Amino acid sequence: SHSSSEIKKLFNDSTYFKNFNKKNAVSTDVGLFSNKLITSPEGLYKFYKLYLYKCQHLLKIIHQDQSNKADTLFIQRIDNLSNNLCKVIDLCEMVRSLHPNEQYVNMANQIYDEMFEFMNILNTDIILYNNLNRVMKNKDRLNLDEEETIVGQILLDDFNKSGLFMNDDKIKDQFITISSQISQLGQEFVISGQEPPFDEQNNDSIWEVSLEQLKKSLPETVYDNLPMKKTNYLFKNPDKIKLNKNNFFLLYQINKYSSNEELRKKTWAYMNMSNGDQISKLSTLLKLRLRLANLLNEKNFNSYQLKNKLIGNSDNVKLLLTNLVKDFKPEATKELAVLADDKTSKVNAWDKEYLQQKNLKLNCVPQLKLNLGSVMSELFYLLSKLYSLKFVVKPMSAKETWCESVRKVEIYDTKTDKIKGLLYLDLFHRDYKTPNASHFTVTTSKKLNDQEIVYEKEDINATCIISDNVQLPIIVINTSIYDPNSISKSDMDTIFHEMGHAMHSILSLTKLQNCSGTRCVADFVELPSILMELFSSDPKVLANVIGGENTDIKLPKENFKALEMIQQIKLSLLDYKFHQATKESDLDEEKLITTYHNLEKEVDILPDTVTNWFGKFGHLFGYGSSYYTYILDRIIAIKIYEKLFSKNPYNSVSGELLKDNLLKYGGSRSPWECLADVFDNKELIKGDKKAIEYI
């Protein structure tokens, strides 16, 4: 392992890192992730073809096996098939998101599409479906263990989403058609949400504002630097100026600095309006989802979507969110009072930015001086204490990586000195890679069964590292840091968050890949990552990052935690209400706007009663019925942190408890059972109303 000072140099000093690679890298005949095939885009295609053949061969065995053991081995075989599929699809997802070579990206896109065609064939394979149904009905006789039962149910749910359970072909075709329409329209809704709200082709996009009003209400330095083009129109009518309502930078400057409330309200409204078509698209999308739920004999989309989730049902979602409004509203009201300072009337949504920049007390927050090397050094130290791990930065040959700035880290268990997994850290900003922070599981952790061991040992080209008959996880973390010697607290939070996902993958050990690491119920998956964010804001951890032994450091105060939580609760309530509708008429465009405004009035914290902003809320498609996930996992994470780590964030006993009762299971155990053990409260196992209230 490395000293703290060496880790800092390896992440802060690009020249030092290049020399480290040059001196120590062993030049071997390998490609991407040490895969002998992937030395070119064509090699990536060969790799895909090899694994496609493996999948087809396995499928043939499953179809043809009529022996007594066929049902006993069925879930294991399907999981093997899924493992081979994911090795290709997950690798291609990472390549098309991060690889700087356009030919690699194009090849990854092509493979992704071809592999999905094969997956669609599997998802509509009636033989697999009937066999799985039979196996699950006879699970007790077949002595399936808990992991196999959970994975069997996951696979059955996936098949049911393809409509295979329907005997009526007409209804089945309807189901598949609606599912396809939802997917297509949802993508359009997300993409067009970024379009300007006003149509440039007509006068709707122009706002005539009094020049005198503007000049009077803005600080001189702000006014002089406004990017306004003096058009001919201005000379004809010197009292007014035409502003484009789609010029968000200009609108934001006015909203932030203008002392004229009417101007602030208008600019805020223009910035928060959705493109006209968005509400229409959303209305159609929500109606299609309701039809889909009705086809499955469910009264609304919430009851269809929340069946196998941690939260249990829509009543529990409502209970959670309404209780949280009561909990956070008093504190949010106090935060508004601090924000208002000298403003006696009610604080409106369009006042927030203006009041925030005016309030000198809020603006005297010290900025933390952080660098990437110190953050990584502290992160490795923290995780080594909590989970008995060792982090070793390893040199790489140029062919093993997709970019020379990527750091490779091997992770070892210090108790056994055995390797646990590989981490590739792509932390620096680069054009043409996804700007969104992300975590890619190139391969999952899983125990290999006899058949797989034979396969993998025969195949020297596999993107798979085997240790003690365990397939080791290969994880990629992506962030967009510009300067390693000057990073923000937000950058640090992001790195800790993504490392939380990585630890979930590294520390989980299941025999089936379908429930490994982050492959757990959707409303539990963010828990380990949000928990790691809490470590990143712990004063003891921050003090170590900033000044070593000097703990007398003024840490930045987070001024609007309750307001931010209320905003997330409002979004979750909106998602809940839209998907709780039982009649299509309640999802007409005007009704959606009314529902939105009524919700804002009910919560009554910075209410928006003038715009149709929710047309920009793309997560209504991606999270449909599940946006509460973020809040639920944050509340649970805070409770875990208070119980286990608030006194000592480096507590190894607490770390082992968390690992042994929650992280190691991935998705192979009921989340409520995991939480019951973490909190030492057996009542939580039921996951009922009492459990929600406890959380």
N, C-alpha and C positions, 0 to 999 in steps of 0.2 A: 504494500500500500504506500501511498505518498504522504509526505508531510503537508501541513496546511499551506505553507509558503509555496510548495511546488504546485499544488492544485490551483492556487491563485494565479501562478504564472502560466499554467497550461490553459487556463480559460481567459485570462486578460491579455496575454502577450502572444500575438499571432506568430511572430518570428520565433519565439521560444518553442511554440507548439510545432511549427514546421521543422525545426531542427530536431526536436524530440522524435518526430515521425521519421525523418530522414535517417537519423542515426540508428534507430531501433527496429524499423519496419523490416520484416522478412519478405523478400520478393518471392512470392509463390504464384503458381499458376491458378489463381482464383479470380472470381468475378464478384459481383455485388453480394454482400453478406457472406463472403467466402464460398459462394456457390460457383462450382467449376463451369457451369453452363452459361451463367449470366455475365458474359464479358462484352455483349453487344445486344442491340434490340432484337436481332434474329435469335440470339441465345435465349432471351427472355421468352420468345415464342416457342422454342424447343422445350424449355422448362414447362411451359403451360401444356404443350402436347403430351409430354411425359406423364404429367399428373392427370390430365384428362383421360389418358389410357388407363391409369390406375383406377380412376373413378368408374369408368365403363366396365372394367374387369370386376370390380367389387359389386357393381350393380347386377352384373350377370350372375355372380355367385348367389347373391340375395334372392334373385328371381328364381333360380333353378334348384336351390337347396330344399329338398323335401324331407330331410332327415329329422329325427327327434330333437336334435340340438338346434335346429334352425330358429325356433322361437326364442330359446334361451340366449342365443348369440345375436339376435336381430338388432337390438338397440346398440350394442357394441359395434356391430358392422356398419350401421347407419352413421354412427358417430365417426368411425374411421373414414367413411365416405365424405362426411362433412369436413373432417380435418384436412383431407386432401384438397377439397374445394377451396377452403379458407386460406390454405397456404398460397394459392394462386391469386385469389380475389383480394385478400388483404395486402399482399405484396404489391399488386397492381394499383390498389387504392393509394398506397404510399408513394409509388413511383409517379403516378399522374399528378399527385399533389405537390411533390417536392423536387423531382428530378429536373436539372437545368437543361438536359438534352431533349430537344423537341421530338427527335425520332423515338427515344425511349417512351416519352409521354404518349405519342400517337400509338405506339405498339401496345402500351398498357391499356389505353382506351379500347383498342380493337379486341384485346384478350378479354377485358372486362365484359364487353358486350357479348362475345362468344360464350364465355363461361356462364353468363346470366341466361342465355338461351338454354344451355344444358340444365341449369338450375330450374328453369320454368318447366322443362320436361319432367324433372324429378318431382316438382311440386304438384304435378297433375298425374303422377304415376299411380293408377288405381290399385295395382298389385301391392306396392309399398304401403299405401293407405290402409287397405284391407288387412294386411299382415300386422301393421302397427296397432290397428284397432283390436285385433284378436289378442295380441300380446298384452295390451293394456288391460283388457277385460280379464285376462288370466294371470295378472302380475303376481298375485299371491301364490298360485300354484307353481309359477315359474321361479319363485323366490327372487324376484328383482329387488335389488337393494334401493335405498332412498335416492341415491344419485341417478340410477337407471330409471326410476319412476319419475323423477323430476324432468329428466331429459326426454323421456317418452312423452310426457305431457306437453313439453315445449314443442316437440316435433308434431304432435297431434294438432296443437293449436295452429301451427304454421300450415299444415295441410288444410285445416278447416278454413283458413283465410283464403285458400284457393277454391273454396266451394265444393271440395270433393265429397263432403258428407251428404250433399243434396242428391236425392234420387231423381227428382224432376229435372230433366235436361233444360226445360224452358227457364226455370228459376235459376239453375246453375249458370246458364249463359248470361242471364240478367246480372247475377252476382259478379261474374268475371268482367262484364262490360262496365258496370258501375265502378268496380275497383280500379279498372284502367282509366276511366274518366277522372276519378278522384286524384290518381297519381299525376296525370297530365295537367289537370287544372291547378292542382296544388303547386306544381313546379312553376307554372305561369304566374300564379299569385305571388310567390316568393320573389321571382325575378322582377316582375313589373312593379313590385312594392318600392323599388329603388328609383323608379322613373319620376321626373318632375311632376308635381301635383297639378300644375296649370298648363293648359294647351297653348303652346307658343303661336299657333295659327290664328288665334282670335284675341280680342282685347282683354279677356279674362286674366291673361298673364301680366298685365300692366297695372301698376298702382300709381296713381298721381298723389304725390305728397307735397305739402307746403314746405318750400325751401326754408322759409323763415322759422316755421315750427321745428324743423329738423335742426337748424343751426342753433336755435335757442335751447333746445333740450339736451344737446350733446356736449360733452367736454370738447374744447377747441382742438386738442390733439387728435381725438377720435374723428371729429368732423372733417378735419383737414386731410385725413388719411383714408376717408371712405372711397372705395373704388367706383365712383360714379362717372359715367361718360356724359359729358355735356353735349347733348344732341341738339339738332336744329330746333326741336320742339322747345327746349329750354329758353332759347333766345326769343322765340315768338311769345312765350308766356313765362316771364322770369319769376313769377310767384310760385310756380309748381315745377316739380321734377318728376319724370317718369322713372319708376323703379321696376325692375323685373321681379315678380313674386317668386320666381324660381331661383333667384340669387341668394342662396341660404347664408353665405358669408356676410353679405351686406345686411340682410334681415337680422342675423344674429347680433351684429354689432349694435344695431339700433335697439333691439330687445334688451341687450345687456347694459347699455350705457344711457339710454334716453330717460330723462326725468319725466317725460310726458306719458302718462299711463295709457292714454288712448293709442298712441303710437306703439307702445310695448305690446298692447293687446292685439293690435292688427298684425304686427310682424310675427308674434308668437303663433297666432292663428294660421297665417300663411305657411309658416314652417311646418306646422303639424297637420295640415290638410293632406288627405290622400288623393291620388289620381282618381278621377271620376269612375273609371272602370273597376277599380279595386273592390268597392263594396258590392258591386254586381257579381264579380267573380267569387267573392267570399260567400255571398248569399247562395249562389249555385253550389259551391263546394259543401257548405253545411247541409243543404237539402239533400245532396247526393249521399252524404254520410248518414243522414237520418234514414234514407231509403235502404241503405245497406244494412243498418241495424235492424230495421223492420223486417227485412228478408230473413234475418237470423232470429226472428221472433223476440227481438229486444225492443223496449219502448223508446229508447233514445240511444245516441252514440256513446254517452257516458257509460251506460250499463253494459254495452258491448265491449268497450275498450278497457274497463277497469277490473274485469273479472279476476284475472290472475295476478294482479298487482299487489304490492305491499299494503296499499291503502284499503284494498278490499272492495269498496263500492262508492258510489257518488255521494251517499249520505255522509260518509266519513270525510270526504273531500270538503263538503259544505261545513261540517262540524269543525274541522281543522282550521279552515280559512276564516270563518266567522269568529272563532275564539281568538285567532291571531289578530284580527282587526281590533277586538276589545283590548288585547294585551298591549299592542303597539301604538294605538291611537293617542293615549295620554302623553306618551313620550314624544311622539311626532308633533303634537300640538305645542309642547314646550320648545322643541327645536325650531318651530315656526316663529315662536315669540322671540327667540334669540336672533333669528334671521331678520325679523321685522325691525328690531331695535327701536327706531323712532317712528315707524309706520303704525298709526293707531288703528286704521281700518283693517279689514280682513286681508290676509295675504292670498293673492290669486296665483294661479299657475304661471301667468305671464310676468309676475313680479320676482320670481325666485332668482333668476340670473342677475337681475339688476340689484336686488337687495344684497345678494351674496358678494358682489364686487364692491359694494359701498361699505360693507361692514368691516371696519378696520380690525376688530378683534378676530374675526374669522380669517382674515388675510395675513395675520401675523403667525402663520403656522410654519415652524421650521421645516425645511426640506431635508430629507435624509440623504446623506452622501453614500451611495451604494455602488459597488462594482460587482461584476458577474463572478469573479474568482472567489471573493469573500462569501458570496451567497452560496456558491456550489460547495465550497469548503465546509461551511456550516451545515448545509443540507446533508452532505455525506456523513458528517460527524453525528448529527442528530439521528439519522436513520441507523447508523451503526450502533448507537446506544439503545435505541428502541427495539430493534429487531435482530441484533447480533449479526450485522452484515459488514462486509468489507468491500470498498469500491476502488477498483484499480483501472486507471486510464491506460488504454493499450494503443500502441502504434498501429497504423494501418498502411497497407500498400494502396496506391492510387486506385487500383481496380476494385478494391473491396467497398469503397464508398462512392457516393454520387456527388460529393463536394468536398474540397480539401479542408473546409472549416468544420466539418463534422467531427465530434469527439466520440470515440468508442470506449465504453466502460464495462468491464467485467465485474459481476457482483458475486461474492462468495459468502457462504455461511461460515462465520468464524468458529462455530462450535465443531463443525465437521471438516472445515476447509474445502468443502466441495462447491463447485460452481452452481449458482442458482439461476443465472440468466445473463443476457447481454442487453446493453442499453446503448443506443446510438442517439447522440444529442445534436440536433440540427437547430441551434439556438439563434443564429444570426440572420438579420434581414437579407433578403436576396430578391431581386426582381424575378418574376415568373414562378415564385413558389407561393403556396397559399399563405396569406397574411394572418389567417386565424390560427391561434394556438391550438395544437392538436396532439393526440396520442395515438400511435398506430401499433397494433399488435400484429407483427409480421408472422410470428408463430406463437401459439399459446403454450402454456405449461400443461402437460398431461402425462399420466402414466401410460406407457406404450404396452399394448397387449402383444401376445406372442406373434400374431400374424403381422402386426405393424413392424415389430423389431426385425423380422425377416425381410420385409419390404425395404426398410430404411437402410439396413446394413448392406443390402445388395446394391442400393442406389447411392453412389458416392456424390451424385449431383444434387441431392436434396437440400433445400434450405431448412435444415433441421439439425440441431446439435443434441446428441443423446448422452446422458450421464446417468449411470445406474438404471438403465431402462426407462428414463424419464425424458420426454421431449422438453427441452429447455425453452423458456420464452425469449423471443427476440422483440424488443420494444424500441420504437422510435418516438422521440419527443421533439416537437417542432414549436419554436417561438420566433419572434421577429425583433431581435435586439440590434440596435444600430451601433452603439458604442459600448463595449464591455466594461470600460473604465468609468462609465456614468450611466447607471440604469435607474429606473424609477422604482418606487415601492410597488407599484402596480405590476411591473415586470417580475419582481421577486414573488409576488402573490401568484402570478401566472405559472412560474416555474415550479413552485411548491404544489400548486393545483395539479398540474400535469404529472408531477412525480407521484402524487397520490394515486392516480390511475395506474401508473407504472408499478407501484408497490403492490397494488391489488393483483396485478398480473404476475409479478415476480413471486409473491408469497403464497399464492394459491396453489394447491396441489390436489388435483382431481384426476380421476381415471378417465373421464370423458371431457372432450374439448368444448362441448356445447354448454358446459356450466363452469368453465374455467375463468378465473379472474373477473374481468369486467362483464362477462357474459352471464349477467344475473338480471333479476326483474328491473325494468326500466326506471322505476322510482326508488331504486336502491343504489344505482350505479354511481351517482355523484357523491355519495356519502364519504368514501375514503379521500376523494380529492378535495372536498370542502373542508374536511377535517384537517388536511395538511395546510390549507389556507390559514386556519386558526393558529397553527404553529408559527406561520410566517409573521403573524401580528403579535406574538407573545413577546413582551418586553425583554425577557431573558434571552430569547433567540435573537431578537433585533440587536440587543446590546453586543452580543458576540459577533454579529456580522459587521457592526459599525466600529466597535472600539475594543475588542478583546476583553480585558479585565475591567475596563472603565464602564461601570454600569450607571453612572450619573449622567444619563443622556436624556435630553428633552425629546420625547417621542411625539410624533404628530398626532393630534387629537382627531378622531373621526367624528365630524360634527353632525352628520345627517344619517346616522345608522338607522334610526327608526323611520325616517322619511323614505329612505331607500327600501326598507322592508315593506312599508305600506304600499309603495309603488309595485313591488313584486306581487304582493297579495292581491292588489287590484287587477293585475294582468291575469293572475291565476283564477280569480273570481269570474272575470270576463270569459276566459276559456271554458270554465265550468258552466256558466249560464248559457253560452251559445250552444254547447253540446248537450244541454239538459232539455232542450226543446223537444216536444213530442208531436208538434204539428208543423208542417212546412210553412204555413201562413205566418207563424211566429218568426220565421227566418227571412221574411221579405226585407228588402233594403232598409225601408223606413223603420221597421221594427227593430232591426239590429242597431240602428243609430239611437233609437229610444232606449233600448236595453243598456247601451254603453253610457248614455248621459244619466240615466236613472242610477246606475251603479256608482258613477262618479259622485252624484249628489248624496247617495246613501253613506258612502265612506267619508265624504266631505273633508278630504285633506288635499289641497291644491286641485280642486275639481275641474275637469274639462267638460264644459257644457256647450261648447261652441264648434268643435271640430269633429271630423270623422277619422281621427288618427289611427284607429284600430285597423284600417286598411293597409297600414305599413307593418303591422305586427305579423311578420312571416312565420313566427313560431306557432301561430294558430294552425298552420298546416303540419309542420314538423312534429309538434308536441301534441296535436289534437287530443283533448281531454286530459293531458298529463303535464300541463305547465306547472302545476302545484309541486312537481317533483323537486325543483330547486329549493323551494321553501321547506318542504318536509325534510329533505336531507340536511339542510342548514340547521333546522331546529334540533334534529337528532344529533348532528355533529357537535353543536354547542353543548348539548347535555352530556355527551360522551367526554368532551374536553374538560368540562367542569368537574366531572367525576374522576377522571383518570390523570389529567395532565396539567390542570390549572396551577397546582402548587409546584410541580416540577416537570417541565416539558421533556426532560431527558430520562424520565422514570422507566427503567428497563422492565420492571415487574409489570407495570401498566401496559407497556409495549407488547410484551409476551402475551398478556391477557387478551389484548385486542387482536393480535395475530392468531392465537389459538381458538378464539371464540367467534371471530368474524372473518378476518381477511383470508385465512387459509381455505375457507369453504367456497369462495367465489360465489357461484349461483347454485351450488349443490345441496344447499340446506335452506329451510324456510328462514327468511330474514328475521321474522319475529322470534324464532328460536335463538338465532344469533344474538339479537338485542336482549332477550331475556337473560342470557348468560352474561353479557357485558354489564348489564345493570343489576344482575343478581335478583331478578324479579320474574318469577315463573308465570305470573298473571299475564305477562306480555305475549306469551306463546299463542294465545287465542287471536291476537291481532284485531280485537273487537273495539267497540266504542270506548271502553275503559282504557285500552292500550293507547288509542289516539289521544285521549284526554291526558294520560300520563306523559306522553311525548310533548 
